[in-house]
């Protein structure tokens, strides 16, 4: 028997990704100042010939999530389908118990990535 259900994972993901329902929802968490890490992360993500992940790491409470919301807003403002933007934190006990594979599978079952 699974520790968490697919429905619990989907509920958590919907809470973490309000732009799936309302594309302007991430703007509520946005800040007007963009730090160097924001620009560097965008540069890495938008590189045309090298496909890779951009990893933001750092101590707690230094602004990693703020930078992610700024990037999410940038992507939505530049035409990326909000349902192709996925955010999850494994500090959440439901997602932590579910594990990466189950979380990604739940997301894919909700919104298969387009484009």
C-alpha positions in Angstrom: 0.0 0.0 0.0 1.3 3.4 -1.0 2.1 6.0 1.7 0.4 8.7 -0.3 -2.2 8.6 -3.0 -2.0 10.1 -6.5 -4.8 12.4 -5.5 -2.8 13.8 -2.6 0.1 14.5 -4.9 -2.0 16.2 -7.5 -3.6 18.4 -4.8 -0.2 19.4 -3.5 1.0 20.1 -7.1 -2.0 22.3 -7.8 -1.3 24.3 -4.7 2.3 24.9 -5.7 1.5 25.7 -9.3 -1.4 28.2 -9.2 -0.5 29.6 -12.6 -1.9 26.4 -14.1 -5.4 27.8 -13.3 -4.5 31.6 -13.4 -1.4 32.6 -15.3 -1.1 35.9 -13.3 -1.0 34.0 -9.9 2.8 33.9 -9.8 2.9 37.7 -10.0 1.7 37.9 -6.4 5.1 36.4 -5.3 7.2 38.4 -7.7 9.6 41.1 -6.5 10.7 44.1 -8.7 14.4 43.7 -8.2 16.2 41.0 -10.2 19.5 39.8 -8.7 22.4 38.4 -10.6 21.3 34.8 -9.9 18.0 35.6 -11.8 19.9 36.8 -14.9 22.4 33.9 -14.8 19.6 31.3 -14.4 17.7 32.7 -17.4 20.9 32.8 -19.4 21.5 29.1 -18.7 17.9 28.1 -19.3 17.6 29.9 -22.6 20.9 28.8 -24.1 20.0 27.7 -27.7 22.5 24.9 -28.3 23.0 23.3 -24.8 20.0 21.7 -23.2 20.6 21.5 -19.4 19.0 22.1 -16.1 19.6 25.2 -14.1 20.1 24.5 -10.4 19.5 27.2 -7.7 21.1 26.2 -4.5 21.8 28.1 -1.3 20.9 28.4 2.4 17.3 28.7 3.5 15.6 32.1 3.2 18.1 33.7 0.8 15.6 34.1 -2.1 15.7 31.0 -4.3 11.9 30.7 -4.5 11.6 34.4 -5.3 14.0 34.0 -8.2 12.0 31.0 -9.4 8.7 33.0 -9.3 10.4 35.8 -11.3 11.5 33.3 -13.9 8.1 31.8 -14.0 6.6 35.2 -14.6 9.2 35.9 -17.3 8.4 32.6 -19.0 4.6 33.2 -18.9 5.0 36.8 -20.2 7.1 35.4 -23.1 4.5 32.9 -24.2 5.4 29.6 -22.4 2.3 27.6 -21.7 1.7 27.9 -17.9 0.9 24.2 -17.7 4.5 23.5 -19.0 5.9 25.2 -15.9 6.3 22.9 -13.0 7.3 23.8 -9.4 7.5 21.4 -6.5 9.3 21.4 -3.2 10.2 18.2 -1.4 10.0 20.0 1.9 6.3 19.1 1.6 5.8 15.8 3.4 3.3 14.5 0.8 5.7 15.1 -2.0 8.7 13.8 0.0 6.9 10.5 0.8 5.7 10.2 -2.8 9.2 10.6 -4.3 10.3 12.2 -7.5 9.0 9.4 -9.8 5.5 9.6 -8.5 5.4 13.4 -8.5 6.6 13.6 -12.1 4.1 10.8 -13.1 1.2 12.7 -11.5 2.2 15.9 -13.3 2.5 14.1 -16.6 -0.9 12.5 -16.1 -2.4 16.0 -15.5 -0.7 18.0 -18.2 1.4 16.2 -20.7 4.1 18.7 -21.8 3.5 20.4 -25.1 6.3 22.1 -26.9 
